[in-house]
Amino acid sequence: MFITRIFYGIAYFVVLIYEIIKAELDVALRTINGDVKPEIMEIETVLVRPISQTILANSITLTPGTLSIDLDSEKRILKVATIVKRDKDAVIPFEPYIKGMLE
Amino acid sequence: MDILLISEYILMASLAIFAIASIRIATRKTIGMGLVGVSGLSIAVATLLVLIQEVYGIAFCRDIALALVILGPVGTIAFAKVLRGDLMLDALTIVRSIFLILASVLILLSAIGILRFKDDMDKVVYARIHILGVADMGCILALFALYNPLLGAAYLILSPFAAHAIANAFYYGEENHD
């Protein structure tokens, strides 16, 4: 449905801005107390289309504290560098919204 | 204990008492009293931070003290101008000023953070890119507050590509994999 896609798009932007503000405060706090230990992890995504994978990787990099290094489009695996060790769901909270928006 | 350390502790105690007195003055009802209290508080905290760096050896306290020493009088001058009636003060101006000050705090924090980690730390490049992201967001916020939304939006879209390019190049070019 076209209408639900627009709804998911708006929700995606709201969630993205909320996550950016949250991560921004988190990283700013970490620069003060020095609790920084960079890690590289691999994340498997459910997205299939290359455009949605690119948008997901871009949103990950836009959030301070997480950074996408590489994207394997066929195996659907993202290499992500995080500022401390995090679990998978904390890195990509906007994945269902992109899935609803583009797939 | 030597005499220098004792005198430093005495100075610290007197500065703490002065800071509390300034806070009490700042809570009086008129704006002039608030300005007096806040300017006293800022110089007291700045001196206190330098003392803390001297006694406990925390390196980045001096950077924050520098920022306080510079920003405190500037802010006091701006608010004194407002009090005189030279500047217009409506809601939009206040919101924009809050955004600009928030952006400058973020930029200062990232300037401290980008310098404080040692070069021999594990994967320090990624940590520095993460901290650069904070400065990016601060600059985007400042661009929006300065009525340049096109520049802000362009950088919002483009900055992840640059960060990703640095990380990708470092991962495949310089970092040694086993």
HADDOCK unambig.tbl for C-alpha pairs under 7 A between the chains (distance, minus, plus):
assign (segid A and resid 24 and name CA) (segid B and resid 134 and name CA) 6.02 0.50 0.50
assign (segid A and resid 27 and name CA) (segid B and resid 131 and name CA) 6.96 0.50 0.50
assign (segid A and resid 28 and name CA) (segid B and resid 109 and name CA) 6.50 0.50 0.50
assign (segid A and resid 31 and name CA) (segid B and resid 113 and name CA) 4.88 0.50 0.50
assign (segid A and resid 38 and name CA) (segid B and resid 123 and name CA) 6.07 0.50 0.50
assign (segid A and resid 38 and name CA) (segid B and resid 126 and name CA) 6.50 0.50 0.50
assign (segid A and resid 38 and name CA) (segid B and resid 127 and name CA) 6.04 0.50 0.50
assign (segid A and resid 58 and name CA) (segid B and resid 160 and name CA) 5.91 0.50 0.50
assign (segid A and resid 61 and name CA) (segid B and resid 160 and name CA) 5.19 0.50 0.50
assign (segid A and resid 61 and name CA) (segid B and resid 164 and name CA) 6.86 0.50 0.50
assign (segid A and resid 62 and name CA) (segid B and resid 160 and name CA) 5.38 0.50 0.50
assign (segid A and resid 64 and name CA) (segid B and resid 130 and name CA) 5.56 0.50 0.50
assign (segid A and resid 64 and name CA) (segid B and resid 133 and name CA) 5.10 0.50 0.50
assign (segid A and resid 64 and name CA) (segid B and resid 134 and name CA) 6.13 0.50 0.50
assign (segid A and resid 65 and name CA) (segid B and resid 130 and name CA) 4.95 0.50 0.50
assign (segid A and resid 66 and name CA) (segid B and resid 130 and name CA) 6.82 0.50 0.50
assign (segid A and resid 67 and name CA) (segid B and resid 164 and name CA) 6.79 0.50 0.50
assign (segid A and resid 68 and name CA) (segid B and resid 164 and name CA) 6.06 0.50 0.50
assign (segid A and resid 69 and name CA) (segid B and resid 164 and name CA) 5.85 0.50 0.50
assign (segid A and resid 69 and name CA) (segid B and resid 167 and name CA) 5.56 0.50 0.50
assign (segid A and resid 69 and name CA) (segid B and resid 168 and name CA) 4.89 0.50 0.50
assign (segid A and resid 70 and name CA) (segid B and resid 168 and name CA) 6.42 0.50 0.50
assign (segid A and resid 81 and name CA) (segid B and resid 126 and name CA) 6.93 0.50 0.50
assign (segid A and resid 83 and name CA) (segid B and resid 127 and name CA) 6.10 0.50 0.50
assign (segid A and resid 83 and name CA) (segid B and resid 130 and name CA) 6.94 0.50 0.50
